[in-house]
Amino acid sequence: MANLEFKIKPERRQAMLSIREPHYKGNGIVEREEVARVPVFVWPMPTSGGLFVVEHQDGTAQRVQPDSLTFLGSKELFGQYSWEEE
């Protein structure tokens, strides 16, 4: 009997990742201000710490907070965003 090899690739969802940087106010309060949005693919299950693993267009991956993601419902909507660097 031949050995069979299976590769399982989980379904990833399309989303936009909000890139936020600290913004300091005069009274010392730090707020995080959105400076960009980039398209990513999101792996289906969060980590044990509640973070989601996202894959960028260049193949790199990172863990992000769920509130940084906006999921896109359709391929057509996702296609409206540019994958090109500005």
Secondary structure, DSSP 8 states (H G I E B T S, - for coil): ------------EEEEEEEEEEEE-TTS-EEEEEEEEEEEEE-SS--TTS-EEEE-TTS-EEEE-GGGEEE---HHHHHTS--S--
